[in-house]
Amino acid sequence: MNSLIEFVKPYISTEVFLLALVMGSFLFGVFIYKRTKITLLQPLLISMLIIIPFLKIAGIDYQTFYTQTRILNFMLGPSVVALGYVLYEQMEQIKGNVISILTSVFVGGIVGISSVVLIAKAFGADKILMASLAPKSVTTPIAISLAEKSGGIPALTAAFVVICGIFGGLVGPIVLRKIGIKSKVAQGLAMGSASHALGTARAMEMGAVEGAVSGLAIGIMGIMTALLIPFAEMLF
């Protein structure tokens, strides 16, 4: 078995193969989710359950995987910007709510950062772990940059961002429904502020307004978090 893996490793660790693996796994996840409509079977989660064991068995380290699939990381930025078109279509829903939107995301940023830092501190986490956790609610490129500047571990931050996004996408709509939040704008703000792009993908399933506002919240949350992280460092 080991000899077979060593023989095929040069081929399965190429950029073309790994990109095909990621995209194929995600499309398979989308197919399963659409067929079952089970919330837990999110495409990203299914992709992870396929890709991680494969990399482990094949002996492909994370750095190689990251390097060979770097184009997907690059596309995170343009994909967030593309949400601006969806936002433009729902501009009528945004007018008159600017102050409330900015205030909501600002408060959400304070609560999101301070809560995770204080909880981590209560459990005896060191400064590096707290710095890695603090930007968990913003999209990956921003989170990694903020973690690097505050002394965190970028790879660890990326993992926390994914976990936060998956968890928010799974339980966010349930929590909003249980506590009686009916405003589409409020639902979108909550999903985008707490769970970035993954929450926005779930918000788009909830409705066009929710998805558009959630996309707006991603950008605002990134700015707010960048402004708040230096103050949060005093809690480390």
N, C-alpha and C positions, 0 to 999 in steps of 0.2 A: 504493500500500500504506500509506504513512504517513498519507495523508488518511483512509483507511478506519479506521485505528487511532485517530486523533484523534476521528473521529466516534463510535466505539463506546466510547471510553475512559470517558466519564461513566457508562456503564451497567455496564461490566465492573469498575469500581473501587468498586462499591457493596458494602455489607456483605452483602446477601443473595447476590449473585453470588459473592463471594469465599468465603463460608462454604460455598456449594454446591460450589464448585470444590475446596476442601480436603476436604470430606466425600466428594464423588464420586470424587476421586483416590484417597483412602484405601480406599474400598469396592472400587474397581477393583483396587487393589493386593491387597486381601484375596482377591478372586476369583482373581487370577492365582496368588497363593501357594498357595491351596487346590487349584487345578487342577494345578499343577506340582510342589509340594512341594520346590522348589529353595530352599535356605537363603539364597542371595544375593538372591532376589526377595522381600525383606521388604516388606510394605505401605508402611512409612514411606519406604523407599528409592525405591520406585516413585512414591510421591506427590511426593517431592522432584524426581525426574526429570521430572515433569509440570509441577509448579507453578513451579519456578525459571525454566525457559525461557519459560513463558507470561508471567510477570511481566516478564521481560527484554524480550520482544518487544512486550508491551503498554505498556511504559514506566511500569509501576506501581512506585514506590519502596517500600523495605522498611517505612518508617514508616507509609505509607498501608495497606499490607497488614496490619501489626501492629495498627493501630488498628481496622481494620474486622473483624478476626478476634479481637478481644480477649476475647470470651466463651469461646473455646477455651482461651486461656491461663488464664482464671479457673477453668475446669473442671478444670485440672490438680490443684488442691488437693483438691476434693471427690473426684476419682477416686482419689487416693492414700488418702484417709480411707475410701473404700468398700472398700478392700482389707481393712479391719478385719473385715468380715463373713466373708471367706474365711479369715482368720486364726482367727476364733472357731470355725469348723467344724473346724479342725485343731489345736485347743488341746491335745489329748492328746499331740500330737507335740512340743509346745513345753515342756511341764512337765518339770522336771528338767534342762533344758538352758539355763536362763537365764544362768548364769555363763559357760558356754562360748560362748553366742551374743553376749553383750556383749563378751567378750574378743576374739572373732574379728573383730567389726565394728570394735572400737577399733584393733586391730592393722592391719586392712585400711585404716582411715582414715589411719593414720600412713604406711603404705607407699604408699598411693595418692597422698597429697599430697606427701610428701617426694620420692618418685621422680620425679614429673613436674616438680617445681620444680628439682631438682638436674640433671635431664637438660636442661631448658630453659636453666638457668644455664650448663651446660657448653657449650652451643651459642651462648652469647653473648646470650641473650634479655634484654630490659630488665625492670625491675620491673613495668611495666604488663602485659606479656605473661605474666609469671609469676603475677601476681595474678589474671589472667583464666583461667589454666590450673588453678590450685590446686583450685577446687571442682568440677572436671569430672565427678566421680563421684556427685554428688547431683542430685536432681530440679531441673528448671529454675527454679521460683520461688525456691527456697533458694539455688541457685547464683548467680543474678543478684543477689540481695540481698547475699550474701557478697562477690561481686566488686566491687560498688559501694562497700562499706565498706572494702575493702582496697586500693582504688585501681585496680581493673581496669576493663575495658570490658565492660559487660553484654551487648551484642550479640555480642561475640567469645566470651564465656563461653557464651552460649546455643548458639552453633555448636559449640563444643568438647563441650558436654554431649550434643548430638545425635550427633556423630561417635562419642563414647565409647559411647553407648548402642547405636548401630547395630553398632559393632565388637564390643562385648561380647555382644550378642545373636547375632551371626553365629558368632564363634569360641569363645565361652564354653563351650557344651556340648561342643564338640570337645576343647577343652583339658582340661576336667574328665574326659572319658572317657579321654583319652590318659594322664593321670597317675593314673588309677585311683581317682578319688573316687566312691565308691558311696553314701555317706550322702545321703539326700534332703535332710536339714536342711542339711548342708554345701554341697550344690549350690545350694540356694535362697539361702543366705547369700552365697555367692560371686557369684551373678548379681545379686542386689539391691544388694549393697555396691559392686560394680564398675560396674554398668550401669543403676542406678536403674529407672525405669518401663519402659524398653524391654527391659532385661534381665529384668524381672519378667514382661512379656508373653511372653517366650520361655520363662521358667521355668514358666509356667502350662501351656504346651504339653508340658513335660516331665512334669508331674504336679501334683496338687492340693497335696500337701505342699510341693513345691518352690516353687510359686507363692505359697502362703500365707507361708512363711518369707521368701521374697524380698521380699514386700510389707512385712513387719516390718523387714527389713534397710534398706529405703529410709528409714523414719522414724528408726531408730537412727543410720544413717549421716549423716543430715542434722544430728542433734544433735551427733554426734561431730565432724563436719567444722566446724561452727560453733565448737566448743570448741578445735579444733586449729589453725584458720586463723591466729589471732593469734600462736601460737608459730611457725607456718610463715613468717610475715612476717619473722622474723629471718634466714631463709635468702635472702630476696630481695636 
